[in-house]
């Protein structure tokens, strides 16, 4: 059987593939009902609950459909028996974004817990580093 770290890595990789494909049900698949997400765009207090999380994705998918990339570049997972966290760097942007800021990466931090024998994402945090003009 896979280790907790391997199970979580697979879960996150599938989530990223679903994001890139614009597959909303795939994006939601492994998230807890009480998910809390802090995202790059407002609201600054984040979104709480699966329905609010769901509502954040259509605009991103529209933007991404115009040629943006969303791909994991590095991923680290630390897992106990019932809780875990992961952090990753992702290439998230258009070719024009990468041309002007080739080193810029989306930072992702996830908190997970085991529910009914399965890992679910309970906290998701996306950020870009501040790059002074």
C-alpha positions as CSV (number, residue, x, y, z in Angstrom):
1,X,0.0,0.0,0.0
2,X,1.1,3.5,-0.7
3,X,2.5,5.6,2.2
4,X,0.5,8.6,3.4
5,X,3.0,10.9,1.6
6,X,2.5,9.0,-1.7
7,X,-1.2,9.1,-1.4
8,X,-1.2,12.8,-0.8
9,X,1.3,13.5,-3.6
10,X,-1.0,11.6,-6.0
11,X,-4.0,13.6,-4.7
12,X,-2.3,16.9,-5.2
13,X,-1.0,16.0,-8.7
14,X,-4.5,14.9,-9.7
15,X,-5.8,18.2,-8.4
16,X,-3.3,20.2,-10.4
17,X,-4.1,18.2,-13.5
18,X,-7.8,19.0,-13.0
19,X,-7.0,22.7,-12.5
20,X,-5.0,22.7,-15.8
21,X,-7.8,20.8,-17.6
22,X,-10.5,23.2,-16.3
23,X,-12.3,20.2,-14.7
24,X,-14.2,21.7,-11.8
25,X,-15.5,18.4,-10.4
26,X,-11.9,17.1,-10.4
27,X,-10.7,20.2,-8.6
28,X,-13.3,19.8,-5.9
29,X,-13.0,16.0,-5.5
30,X,-10.6,15.8,-2.6
31,X,-11.6,18.9,-0.6
32,X,-13.4,19.0,2.8
33,X,-16.8,20.6,3.1
34,X,-15.3,23.1,5.5
35,X,-12.3,24.1,3.3
36,X,-10.7,27.4,4.0
37,X,-8.8,29.0,1.1
38,X,-6.6,32.1,1.0
39,X,-6.1,33.0,-2.7
40,X,-4.2,35.6,-4.6
41,X,-7.3,37.7,-5.5
42,X,-9.7,39.0,-2.9
43,X,-11.6,38.4,-0.7
44,X,-8.7,39.1,1.7
45,X,-10.4,37.1,4.5
46,X,-10.4,34.1,2.2
47,X,-13.3,31.8,1.3
48,X,-14.9,29.3,3.6
49,X,-16.8,26.2,2.6
50,X,-16.9,24.0,-0.5
51,X,-19.6,26.1,-2.2
52,X,-17.6,29.3,-1.8
53,X,-14.4,27.5,-3.0
54,X,-16.3,26.2,-6.0
55,X,-17.4,29.8,-6.9
56,X,-13.7,30.9,-7.2
57,X,-12.8,28.7,-10.1
58,X,-14.9,29.7,-13.2
59,X,-13.0,33.0,-13.6
60,X,-9.7,31.3,-13.3
61,X,-10.6,28.7,-15.9
62,X,-11.7,31.4,-18.3
63,X,-8.3,33.2,-17.9
64,X,-6.4,29.9,-18.2
65,X,-8.3,28.9,-21.4
66,X,-6.6,31.9,-23.0
67,X,-3.3,30.0,-22.9
68,X,-2.1,30.1,-19.4
69,X,-0.1,27.3,-17.8
70,X,-0.7,25.7,-14.4
71,X,1.9,23.0,-13.6
72,X,3.6,21.8,-10.4
73,X,7.4,22.4,-10.5
74,X,8.2,21.1,-7.0
75,X,6.2,19.4,-4.3
76,X,7.0,18.4,-0.7
77,X,4.7,16.5,1.6
78,X,4.9,15.8,5.3
79,X,2.2,13.4,6.7
80,X,1.3,11.9,10.0
81,X,-1.4,9.4,10.6
82,X,-4.4,11.9,10.4
83,X,-3.0,15.3,9.5
84,X,-0.5,16.5,6.8
85,X,0.7,19.5,5.0
86,X,2.3,20.1,1.7
87,X,4.0,23.0,-0.1
88,X,4.7,23.4,-3.8
89,X,5.9,25.8,-6.4
90,X,3.9,26.0,-9.6
91,X,4.3,27.7,-13.0
92,X,1.1,29.6,-13.3
93,X,0.8,32.2,-16.0
94,X,0.9,33.0,-19.6
95,X,4.0,33.0,-21.9
96,X,3.9,36.8,-21.7
97,X,4.0,36.6,-17.8
98,X,7.0,34.2,-18.0
99,X,8.8,36.4,-20.6
100,X,8.7,39.4,-18.2
101,X,9.1,37.4,-14.9
102,X,10.7,34.1,-15.8
103,X,11.5,33.1,-12.2
104,X,8.0,34.0,-10.8
105,X,6.2,31.0,-9.3
106,X,2.9,30.5,-7.6
107,X,3.4,29.3,-4.0
108,X,1.0,26.7,-2.7
109,X,0.5,25.4,0.8
110,X,-2.1,22.8,1.7
111,X,-3.3,21.4,5.0
112,X,-4.9,18.0,4.9
113,X,-6.7,15.6,7.3
114,X,-7.9,12.0,7.0
115,X,-11.7,11.7,6.9
116,X,-13.3,8.3,6.7
117,X,-10.0,6.7,5.6
118,X,-9.3,9.2,2.8
119,X,-7.1,12.3,2.7
120,X,-9.0,15.6,2.1
121,X,-7.7,19.2,1.7
122,X,-8.9,21.4,4.5
123,X,-6.8,24.5,3.9
124,X,-5.4,25.9,0.6
125,X,-3.2,29.0,0.4
126,X,-1.9,30.5,-2.9
127,X,0.4,33.4,-3.2
128,X,2.9,35.1,-5.4
129,X,6.0,36.8,-4.0
130,X,5.9,40.6,-4.0
131,X,8.1,41.9,-6.8
132,X,8.8,45.6,-6.4
133,X,8.3,47.6,-9.6
